[in-house]
Amino acid sequence: MSLSYRARVAALLEDSPLTSEAVITDVRHLLSHGEEALAFDTMCSWIYEDALPITRQYHASLVAMADEMDTPHSVQRLDELLID
């Protein structure tokens, strides 16, 4: 995966509703080792597991990234967390 993916996943992480420092550290660790798809999936999984509310705009960014990375499973069910 390209550096562009790394930077974009890092930006999504910064904008994410995640608050757990352990999860944020894990995602950053994966990114630093070139595991962009796994980092993205981990971030999305924790957003869902912790039932963290997300905006439509943020959701659209996640879906676009998932489409580009060919990981549509990463964002399944995140629409359940949308806030207006």
DSSP file (Angstrom, degrees, kcal/mol; ACC not computed):
  #  RESIDUE AA STRUCTURE BP1 BP2  ACC     N-H-->O    O-->H-N    N-H-->O    O-->H-N    TCO  KAPPA ALPHA  PHI   PSI    X-CA   Y-CA   Z-CA
    1    1 A M              0   0    0      0, 0.0     2,-0.1     0, 0.0    68,-0.0   0.000 360.0 360.0 360.0 156.6    0.0    0.0    0.0
    2    2 A S     >  -     0   0    0      1,-0.1     4,-1.6     4,-0.0     3,-0.4  -0.321 360.0-113.7 -86.5 164.8    1.1    3.5   -0.6
    3    3 A L  H  > S+     0   0    0      1,-0.2     4,-2.8     2,-0.2     5,-0.2   0.829 116.6  65.5 -61.3 -32.3    2.3    6.2    1.7
    4    4 A S  H  > S+     0   0    0      1,-0.2     4,-2.4     2,-0.2    -1,-0.2   0.903 100.1  49.6 -58.4 -42.1   -0.8    8.1    0.7
    5    5 A Y  H  > S+     0   0    0     -3,-0.4     4,-3.0     2,-0.2     5,-0.3   0.930 109.8  51.9 -61.0 -44.3   -2.9    5.4    2.4
    6    6 A R  H  X S+     0   0    0     -4,-1.6     4,-2.3     1,-0.2    -2,-0.2   0.936 112.4  44.5 -58.6 -48.3   -0.7    5.6    5.5
    7    7 A A  H  X S+     0   0    0     -4,-2.8     4,-2.1     1,-0.2    -1,-0.2   0.885 115.0  48.5 -65.4 -38.8   -1.2    9.4    5.7
    8    8 A R  H  X S+     0   0    0     -4,-2.4     4,-2.2    -5,-0.2    -2,-0.2   0.891 111.7  47.6 -72.3 -38.5   -4.9    9.2    5.0
    9    9 A V  H  X S+     0   0    0     -4,-3.0     4,-2.4     2,-0.2    -2,-0.2   0.906 111.7  52.3 -66.2 -39.9   -5.6    6.4    7.6
   10   10 A A  H  X S+     0   0    0     -4,-2.3     4,-2.2    -5,-0.3    -2,-0.2   0.900 109.5  49.4 -60.8 -40.6   -3.5    8.5   10.1
   11   11 A A  H  X S+     0   0    0     -4,-2.1     4,-1.8     2,-0.2    -1,-0.2   0.899 110.4  49.9 -66.0 -40.5   -5.7   11.5    9.3
   12   12 A L  H  X S+     0   0    0     -4,-2.2     4,-0.7     1,-0.2    -2,-0.2   0.880 109.2  52.9 -64.1 -37.2   -8.9    9.4    9.8
   13   13 A L  H >< S+     0   0    0     -4,-2.4     3,-0.9     1,-0.2    -2,-0.2   0.927 107.6  50.6 -62.7 -44.3   -7.5    8.2   13.1
   14   14 A E  H 3< S+     0   0    0     -4,-2.2    -1,-0.2     1,-0.2    -2,-0.2   0.858 115.0  43.6 -61.7 -35.1   -6.9   11.8   14.2
   15   15 A D  H 3< S+     0   0    0     -4,-1.8    -1,-0.2    -5,-0.1    -2,-0.2   0.510  94.9 109.2 -86.7  -5.5  -10.5   12.7   13.3
   16   16 A S  S << S-     0   0    0     -3,-0.9    -3,-0.1    -4,-0.7    38,-0.1  -0.218  76.3-124.6 -73.6 161.2  -11.9    9.5   14.8
   17   17 A P        +     0   0    0      0, 0.0    -1,-0.1     0, 0.0    -4,-0.1   0.391  68.0 129.8 -83.1   4.6  -14.0    9.4   18.0
   18   18 A L        +     0   0    0     -5,-0.2    29,-0.1     1,-0.1    25,-0.0  -0.335  27.1 170.6 -61.9 137.4  -11.6    6.8   19.5
   19   19 A T        +     0   0    0     -2,-0.0     2,-0.6     5,-0.0    -1,-0.1   0.536  41.8 107.0-121.6 -16.6  -10.4    7.8   23.0
   20   20 A S     >  -     0   0    0      1,-0.2     4,-2.5     2,-0.1     5,-0.2  -0.535  54.8-157.5 -70.7 115.4   -8.6    4.6   24.1
   21   21 A E  H  > S+     0   0    0     -2,-0.6     4,-2.5     1,-0.2     5,-0.2   0.845  92.7  57.1 -61.5 -33.1   -4.9    5.4   24.1
   22   22 A A  H  > S+     0   0    0      2,-0.2     4,-2.2     1,-0.2    -1,-0.2   0.922 109.7  43.5 -64.5 -44.0   -4.1    1.7   23.8
   23   23 A V  H  > S+     0   0    0      2,-0.2     4,-2.6     1,-0.2     5,-0.2   0.932 114.2  49.8 -67.2 -45.8   -6.2    1.3   20.6
   24   24 A I  H  X S+     0   0    0     -4,-2.5     4,-2.4     1,-0.2    -2,-0.2   0.905 111.9  48.9 -59.6 -42.3   -4.8    4.5   19.1
   25   25 A T  H  X S+     0   0    0     -4,-2.5     4,-2.5    -5,-0.2    -1,-0.2   0.906 110.2  51.5 -63.8 -42.5   -1.3    3.3   19.9
   26   26 A D  H  X S+     0   0    0     -4,-2.2     4,-2.4     2,-0.2    -2,-0.2   0.921 110.5  47.9 -61.0 -44.4   -2.1   -0.1   18.3
   27   27 A V  H  X S+     0   0    0     -4,-2.6     4,-2.3     1,-0.2    -2,-0.2   0.925 112.9  48.3 -64.3 -44.0   -3.4    1.6   15.1
   28   28 A R  H  X S+     0   0    0     -4,-2.4     4,-2.4    -5,-0.2    -1,-0.2   0.892 110.0  53.1 -62.2 -39.0   -0.3    3.8   14.9
   29   29 A H  H  X S+     0   0    0     -4,-2.5     4,-0.9     2,-0.2    -2,-0.2   0.931 108.9  48.7 -61.7 -46.3    2.0    0.9   15.4
   30   30 A L  H ><>S+     0   0    0     -4,-2.4     5,-2.7     1,-0.2     3,-0.7   0.911 111.3  50.5 -60.5 -42.4    0.3   -1.0   12.6
   31   31 A L  H ><5S+     0   0    0     -4,-2.3     3,-1.8     1,-0.2    -1,-0.2   0.902 105.7  55.5 -61.7 -40.9    0.7    2.0   10.3
   32   32 A S  H 3<5S+     0   0    0     -4,-2.4    -1,-0.2     1,-0.3    -2,-0.2   0.711 107.8  50.7 -67.5 -17.9    4.4    2.4   11.2
   33   33 A H  T <<5S-     0   0    0     -4,-0.9    -1,-0.3    -3,-0.7    -2,-0.2   0.169 122.1-103.7-104.4  16.4    4.9   -1.2   10.1
   34   34 A G  T < 5S+     0   0    0     -3,-1.8     2,-0.8     1,-0.1     3,-0.2   0.687  81.3 131.2  75.7  17.7    3.2   -0.8    6.7
   35   35 A E     >< +     0   0    0     -5,-2.7     4,-2.7     1,-0.2     5,-0.2  -0.464  17.8 151.2-100.7  60.0    0.0   -2.5    7.7
   36   36 A E  H  > S+     0   0    0     -2,-0.8     4,-2.7     1,-0.2    -1,-0.2   0.898  70.1  48.5 -61.1 -44.5   -2.4    0.2    6.5
   37   37 A A  H  > S+     0   0    0     -3,-0.2     4,-2.5     1,-0.2    -1,-0.2   0.912 114.6  45.6 -64.7 -42.1   -5.3   -2.2    5.7
   38   38 A L  H  > S+     0   0    0      2,-0.2     4,-2.6     1,-0.2    -1,-0.2   0.891 112.7  51.2 -67.6 -39.2   -5.1   -3.9    9.1
   39   39 A A  H  X S+     0   0    0     -4,-2.7     4,-2.5     2,-0.2    -2,-0.2   0.927 111.9  47.2 -61.7 -45.0   -4.7   -0.5   10.9
   40   40 A F  H  X S+     0   0    0     -4,-2.7     4,-2.5     2,-0.2    -2,-0.2   0.929 113.4  47.6 -62.8 -46.4   -7.8    0.8    9.1
   41   41 A D  H  X S+     0   0    0     -4,-2.5     4,-2.7     1,-0.2    -2,-0.2   0.896 111.7  50.8 -62.6 -41.1   -9.8   -2.3    9.9
   42   42 A T  H  X S+     0   0    0     -4,-2.6     4,-2.3     2,-0.2    -1,-0.2   0.928 110.6  48.9 -62.3 -45.5   -8.7   -2.2   13.6
   43   43 A M  H  X S+     0   0    0     -4,-2.5     4,-2.0     1,-0.2    -2,-0.2   0.942 114.0  45.3 -60.4 -48.4   -9.8    1.4   13.8
   44   44 A C  H  X S+     0   0    0     -4,-2.5     4,-2.2     1,-0.2    -1,-0.2   0.894 110.9  54.2 -63.2 -40.3  -13.2    0.8   12.3
   45   45 A S  H  X S+     0   0    0     -4,-2.7     4,-3.2     1,-0.2    -1,-0.2   0.910 109.8  46.5 -61.2 -42.8  -13.7   -2.3   14.4
   46   46 A W  H  X S+     0   0    0     -4,-2.3     4,-2.4     2,-0.2    -1,-0.2   0.855 108.2  55.5 -70.8 -34.2  -13.1   -0.4   17.6
   47   47 A I  H  <>S+     0   0    0     -4,-2.0     5,-2.4    -5,-0.2    -1,-0.2   0.936 115.2  40.5 -60.1 -43.8  -15.4    2.4   16.6
   48   48 A Y  H ><5S+     0   0    0     -4,-2.2     3,-1.5     3,-0.2    -2,-0.2   0.942 114.3  51.1 -69.7 -48.0  -18.1   -0.2   16.1
   49   49 A E  H 3<5S+     0   0    0     -4,-3.2    -2,-0.2     1,-0.3    -1,-0.2   0.867 114.7  43.3 -59.2 -37.9  -17.3   -2.2   19.2
   50   50 A D  T 3<5S-     0   0    0     -4,-2.4    -1,-0.3    -5,-0.2    -2,-0.2   0.411 106.8-129.7 -88.7   2.8  -17.3    0.9   21.4
   51   51 A A  T < 5 +     0   0    0     -3,-1.5    -3,-0.2     1,-0.2    -4,-0.1   0.904  39.9 179.3  49.9  49.6  -20.5    2.1   19.7
   52   52 A L      < -     0   0    0     -5,-2.4    -1,-0.2    -6,-0.2   -34,-0.1  -0.692  28.7-118.4 -85.4 127.7  -18.9    5.5   19.1
   53   53 A P        -     0   0    0      0, 0.0     2,-0.3     0, 0.0    29,-0.2  -0.367  33.2-169.7 -66.7 141.7  -21.1    8.0   17.3
   54   54 A I  E     -a   82   0A   0     27,-2.0    29,-2.1    24,-0.2     2,-0.1  -0.958  19.8-116.6-131.6 150.9  -19.8    9.3   14.0
   55   55 A T  E  >  -a   83   0A   0     -2,-0.3     4,-2.6    27,-0.2     5,-0.2  -0.374  28.0-113.5 -79.1 162.7  -21.0   12.0   11.6
   56   56 A R  H  > S+     0   0    0     27,-0.5     4,-2.6     2,-0.2     5,-0.2   0.888 118.5  53.1 -62.2 -38.7  -22.2   11.4    8.1
   57   57 A Q  H  > S+     0   0    0      2,-0.2     4,-1.8     1,-0.2    -1,-0.2   0.928 110.7  45.1 -64.1 -45.3  -19.2   13.2    6.8
   58   58 A Y  H  > S+     0   0    0      2,-0.2     4,-2.3     1,-0.2    -2,-0.2   0.912 112.7  52.0 -64.8 -41.8  -16.7   11.0    8.7
   59   59 A H  H  X S+     0   0    0     -4,-2.6     4,-2.7     1,-0.2    -2,-0.2   0.920 107.9  51.7 -59.2 -44.4  -18.7    7.9    7.7
   60   60 A A  H  X S+     0   0    0     -4,-2.6     4,-2.4     1,-0.2    -1,-0.2   0.877 108.7  51.2 -61.4 -37.6  -18.5    8.9    4.1
   61   61 A S  H  X S+     0   0    0     -4,-1.8     4,-2.1     2,-0.2    -1,-0.2   0.901 110.9  48.3 -65.6 -40.9  -14.7    9.3    4.5
   62   62 A L  H  X S+     0   0    0     -4,-2.3     4,-2.7     2,-0.2    -2,-0.2   0.918 112.0  48.7 -64.3 -44.0  -14.4    5.8    6.0
   63   63 A V  H  X S+     0   0    0     -4,-2.7     4,-2.5     2,-0.2    -2,-0.2   0.913 111.2  50.1 -63.7 -42.8  -16.5    4.3    3.2
   64   64 A A  H  X S+     0   0    0     -4,-2.4     4,-2.3     2,-0.2    -1,-0.2   0.912 112.4  47.1 -62.0 -42.3  -14.4    6.0    0.5
   65   65 A M  H  X S+     0   0    0     -4,-2.1     4,-2.5     2,-0.2    -2,-0.2   0.917 111.5  50.8 -66.0 -42.6  -11.2    4.8    2.1
   66   66 A A  H  X>S+     0   0    0     -4,-2.7     5,-2.8     1,-0.2     4,-0.6   0.903 110.7  49.3 -61.5 -41.6  -12.6    1.3    2.5
   67   67 A D  H ><5S+     0   0    0     -4,-2.5     3,-0.7     3,-0.2    -1,-0.2   0.933 112.8  47.1 -62.4 -45.5  -13.6    1.3   -1.2
   68   68 A E  H 3<5S+     0   0    0     -4,-2.3    -2,-0.2     1,-0.2    -1,-0.2   0.877 115.9  43.7 -64.6 -37.9  -10.2    2.5   -2.3
   69   69 A M  H 3<5S-     0   0    0     -4,-2.5    -1,-0.2    -5,-0.2    -2,-0.2   0.476 110.0-123.0 -86.3  -2.4   -8.4   -0.1   -0.1
   70   70 A D  T <<5S+     0   0    0     -3,-0.7    -3,-0.2    -4,-0.6    -4,-0.1   0.904  76.3 121.8  59.1  44.5  -10.8   -2.8   -1.2
   71   71 A T    > < +     0   0    0     -5,-2.8     3,-1.9    -6,-0.2     4,-0.4  -0.437  20.6 155.1-129.4  58.8  -11.8   -3.6    2.4
   72   72 A P  G >   +     0   0    0      0, 0.0     3,-1.1     0, 0.0     4,-0.4   0.780  68.2  68.0 -60.9 -26.3  -15.6   -3.0    2.4
   73   73 A H  G >  S+     0   0    0      1,-0.2     3,-0.8     2,-0.2    -2,-0.0   0.773  86.7  70.9 -62.5 -24.4  -16.0   -5.3    5.4
   74   74 A S  G <  S+     0   0    0     -3,-1.9    -1,-0.2     1,-0.2   -11,-0.1   0.821 104.9  36.5 -62.5 -31.4  -14.2   -2.8    7.5
   75   75 A V  G X  S+     0   0    0     -3,-1.1     3,-1.8    -4,-0.4     4,-0.4   0.365  82.4 131.7-107.5   5.2  -17.1   -0.3    7.4
   76   76 A Q  T <  S+     0   0    0     -3,-0.8    -3,-0.0    -4,-0.4     0, 0.0  -0.351  81.0   6.4 -58.3 135.0  -20.0   -2.7    7.5
   77   77 A R  T >  S+     0   0    0      1,-0.1     3,-1.6    -2,-0.0    -1,-0.3   0.351  91.8 115.1  75.7  -3.9  -22.5   -1.7   10.1
   78   78 A L  G X   +     0   0    0     -3,-1.8     3,-1.9     1,-0.3   -24,-0.2   0.758  64.0  73.2 -66.9 -20.5  -20.8    1.6   10.9
   79   79 A D  G >  S+     0   0    0     -4,-0.4     3,-1.1     1,-0.3    -1,-0.3   0.711  82.6  70.3 -64.6 -17.6  -23.9    3.3    9.5
   80   80 A E  G <  S+     0   0    0     -3,-1.6    -1,-0.3     1,-0.2    -2,-0.2   0.675  95.2  54.8 -68.5 -16.5  -25.7    2.2   12.7
   81   81 A L  G <  S+     0   0    0     -3,-1.9   -27,-2.0    -4,-0.2    -1,-0.2   0.334  78.8 132.0-101.2   5.8  -23.6    4.7   14.6
   82   82 A L  E <   -a   54   0A   0     -3,-1.1     2,-0.3   -29,-0.2   -27,-0.2  -0.306  35.5-166.6 -65.6 138.8  -24.5    7.8   12.6
   83   83 A I  E      a   55   0A   0    -29,-2.1   -27,-0.5     1,-0.0    -2,-0.1  -0.889 360.0 360.0-117.3 155.6  -25.5   11.0   14.3
   84   84 A D              0   0    0     -2,-0.3   -29,-0.1   -29,-0.1    -2,-0.0   0.468 360.0 360.0 -86.0 360.0  -27.2   13.9   12.6
